[in-house]
């Protein structure tokens, strides 16, 4: 995730984890950061990367179980 004010660290396995500041972000600043994140194209790139990871995991996992299933929880 680039373009945000939240520190991001990468792990050796390629996953990311976020650290949180001690104080919550100012709402106005957070809205501007979110708009900048979206408008820069970083959101679309990050979403595509996560969707690919999820799709790859589903395909891999489906071959490892006898009866794969998809469960959706819609509230």
C-alpha positions in Angstrom: 0.0 0.0 0.0 1.6 3.2 -1.1 0.2 6.7 -0.8 -1.0 6.3 2.7 0.2 7.6 6.0 0.2 4.2 7.6 3.6 2.5 7.9 3.7 -0.8 5.9 6.2 -3.6 6.3 6.7 -6.6 4.1 7.4 -10.0 5.5 9.7 -12.6 4.0 6.7 -14.6 2.7 5.4 -11.5 0.7 2.6 -10.7 3.1 2.2 -7.2 4.5 1.4 -6.0 8.0 0.4 -2.5 9.1 1.4 -0.7 12.2 -1.0 1.8 13.9 -0.1 5.2 15.3 -1.0 5.8 18.9 -3.6 8.5 17.9 -6.3 8.1 15.3 -6.0 10.0 12.1 -7.8 13.3 11.7 -10.9 12.6 9.7 -10.2 15.3 7.1 -6.6 14.1 6.7 -7.9 10.5 6.4 -10.4 11.5 3.7 -7.7 13.3 1.7 -5.3 10.4 2.1 -8.0 8.0 0.9 -8.8 10.1 -2.1 -5.1 10.4 -3.0 -4.7 6.7 -2.6 -7.6 6.0 -4.9 -6.8 8.7 -7.5 -3.1 7.7 -7.7 -4.0 4.3 -9.0 -2.4 2.6 -6.0 -5.8 1.3 -4.8 -6.5 -0.4 -8.1 -3.0 -1.9 -8.2 -3.3 -3.1 -4.6 -6.8 -4.5 -5.1 -5.6 -6.4 -8.2 -2.6 -7.8 -6.3 -4.8 -9.0 -3.4 -7.5 -10.5 -5.8 -4.7 -12.4 -7.6 -3.4 -13.7 -4.3 -6.9 -14.8 -3.3 -7.6 -16.4 -6.7 -4.3 -18.3 -6.7 -4.9 -19.5 -3.1 -8.5 -20.7 -4.1 -7.2 -22.6 -7.1 -4.3 -24.2 -5.1 -6.5 -25.1 -2.2 -9.3 -26.5 -4.3 -7.0 -29.3 -5.5 -6.0 -30.2 -1.9 -9.5 -31.0 -0.6 -12.0 -33.7 -1.7 -15.1 -31.4 -1.8 -14.1 -27.8 -2.1 -16.9 -25.3 -1.1 -17.4 -21.6 -1.1 -19.3 -20.1 1.9 -20.6 -16.6 1.7 -21.8 -14.7 4.8 -24.1 -11.9 3.8 -25.4 -9.8 6.7 
